[in-house]
């Protein structure tokens, strides 16, 4: 089952009530192989305890699951948890480039101070005779804008937003703890992830929930920014695979193999939602918006892992999930959602209102 973890390991999944973290928890516990999981989550805007309801409703899974409400930057909480686990999977993160432009400091606290706190606790536990494997979940955005070709794990990191810079900083810390202290570490860099349970701020969940409600879709610029799309089920499976089989000190691209311009994604999303292109508004682009991300996934493929969810299939299922879970959407859009949305898109939508696009994208939109 694993060549890097003991049988029936105990995992600490930080950020495990969030989008990717909760999918990882559900997948691992559903295997019923004896693995135990403790989730540590601060339950900020993107963390939702309801994402773990399926686990907590299953007696067998619930018996191997614990939830701790806390902050990865709190050394007292982290110091109590890590000495009891075999591995840490750090999925905790502030979640969106747009938010990092509005509030960069929050990203530094989680991505630098929080990661350092986790690493220190893992280092101490390992030195005391309890080896701890540490997996840092990162992003393709650490490579920066890729004009041509695909990024390999050996390429230099060139982040261009506070979000990506915090992720790159966390990677450097993780690697330094491997080199300096011999800590068993691995890093995953995932491409743009989509699927059920995603907080509705990024392109696919935001545009899906807006489209279903008949609200405008604020498309940045010409919509020709290219992203590689990865279903959350595949992303979580890739993280779990690297945790169990990745070589210490290495980084692995978890690529989706679905490179598409945003305009094409929007067109397919509208079709799945039963809406048309008249909902789309072109709005002023965000500062420093990277034009293209693309990763080479051959290193992980050589170990035996590949994504399985076809994009159109995954997108249609994602739109259906949001349509079928209006209470979840309403809960996610409560609290400070209206204030955030107005701050992020209010002026942009006002500026772009007169440029409603009546025509669909050109050839290749699907």
VENLIN-V557372 format. One record per backbone hydrogen bond with DSSP energy under -1.0 kcal/mol. CO is the residue of the C=O (numbers start at 1). NH is the residue of the N-H. E is the energy in kcal/mol with one decimal. If there is no record, write none. Layout:
BEGIN
co = [CO,CO]
nh = [NH,NH]
e = [E,E]
END
This chain:
BEGIN
co = [9,10,10,11,12,13,14,15,17,18,19,20,21,22,23,24,25,26,29,36,37,38,39,40,41,44,48,49,50,52,53,55,58,59,61,62,64,66,68,71,74,75,77,78,81,82,86,87,88,89,89,90,96,97,98,99,104,105,106,107,108,108,109,112,113,114,115,116,117,118,119,120,121,122,123,124,125,126,133,134,135,136,138,139,140,141,142,151,152,161,162,163,164,165,166,167,168,169,170,171,172,173,174,175,176,177,177,178,183,184,185,186,187,188,189,190,192,194,199,202,203,204,205,206,207,208,209,210,211,217,217,219,220,223,225,226,227,230,231,232,233,234,235,236,237,238,239,240,241,242,244,247,250,252,254,258,260,261,262,263,264,265,266,267,268,269,270,276,277,279,280,281,283,286,291,292,294,297,298,300,301,310,311,312,313,314,315,316,317,318,319,320,325,326,327,328,329,331,334,336,337,338,339,340,341,342,345,346,347,348,349,352,362]
nh = [36,86,87,38,89,40,91,18,48,22,23,24,25,26,27,28,29,30,32,11,66,13,68,15,70,47,51,52,53,56,57,58,62,63,64,65,37,39,41,74,78,79,81,82,84,85,133,12,135,14,91,137,100,101,102,103,108,109,110,111,112,113,114,116,117,118,119,120,121,122,123,124,125,126,127,128,130,129,88,186,90,188,190,142,143,144,158,296,155,165,166,167,168,169,170,171,172,173,174,175,176,177,178,179,180,181,183,182,185,134,249,136,252,138,254,140,230,232,201,206,207,208,209,210,211,212,213,215,214,219,281,283,223,263,262,293,260,194,235,236,237,238,239,240,241,242,243,244,245,246,3,250,187,189,191,229,227,265,266,267,268,269,270,271,272,273,275,279,280,217,357,219,221,289,226,146,151,301,302,305,304,314,315,316,317,318,319,320,321,322,323,324,329,330,331,332,333,334,337,340,341,342,343,344,345,346,349,350,351,352,353,355,365]
e = [-2.6,-3.1,-1.3,-2.9,-3.0,-1.7,-1.8,-1.6,-2.3,-2.0,-1.0,-2.1,-2.3,-2.6,-2.5,-2.5,-2.3,-1.8,-1.2,-3.1,-1.9,-2.5,-3.1,-3.0,-1.3,-1.3,-2.0,-1.9,-1.6,-2.3,-1.5,-1.2,-3.4,-1.5,-1.6,-1.4,-2.8,-2.9,-2.1,-1.8,-2.3,-2.3,-1.3,-2.3,-1.7,-1.8,-2.3,-2.6,-3.1,-1.9,-1.2,-1.9,-1.8,-1.5,-1.4,-2.6,-1.3,-2.1,-1.8,-2.7,-2.2,-1.5,-2.5,-2.5,-2.2,-2.1,-2.7,-2.5,-1.8,-2.4,-2.8,-2.4,-2.3,-2.4,-2.3,-1.6,-2.5,-1.4,-2.9,-2.2,-2.9,-2.3,-1.4,-1.4,-1.6,-1.1,-2.1,-3.1,-2.1,-2.8,-2.2,-1.8,-2.6,-2.5,-2.1,-2.0,-2.2,-2.1,-2.5,-2.7,-2.3,-2.1,-1.5,-2.5,-3.1,-1.3,-1.8,-1.1,-1.0,-2.9,-3.5,-2.4,-2.3,-3.8,-3.0,-2.1,-3.2,-2.5,-2.5,-2.8,-2.8,-2.2,-2.3,-2.5,-2.6,-2.7,-1.3,-3.2,-1.4,-1.2,-2.9,-2.6,-1.7,-2.6,-2.0,-1.7,-2.6,-1.7,-2.5,-2.6,-1.8,-2.5,-2.3,-2.5,-2.2,-2.4,-2.6,-1.7,-2.1,-2.7,-1.5,-1.9,-1.9,-2.7,-1.8,-2.1,-2.2,-1.8,-2.7,-2.2,-2.2,-2.4,-2.8,-1.9,-2.1,-2.0,-2.7,-1.6,-1.8,-2.5,-1.6,-2.8,-2.5,-1.2,-2.7,-2.8,-3.0,-2.0,-2.0,-1.6,-1.2,-2.8,-3.1,-2.3,-2.1,-2.0,-2.6,-2.1,-2.1,-2.1,-2.1,-2.2,-2.0,-2.7,-2.2,-2.5,-2.0,-1.5,-1.4,-2.5,-3.1,-2.4,-2.2,-2.6,-3.1,-1.4,-3.4,-2.0,-2.2,-2.1,-1.2,-2.2,-1.4]
END
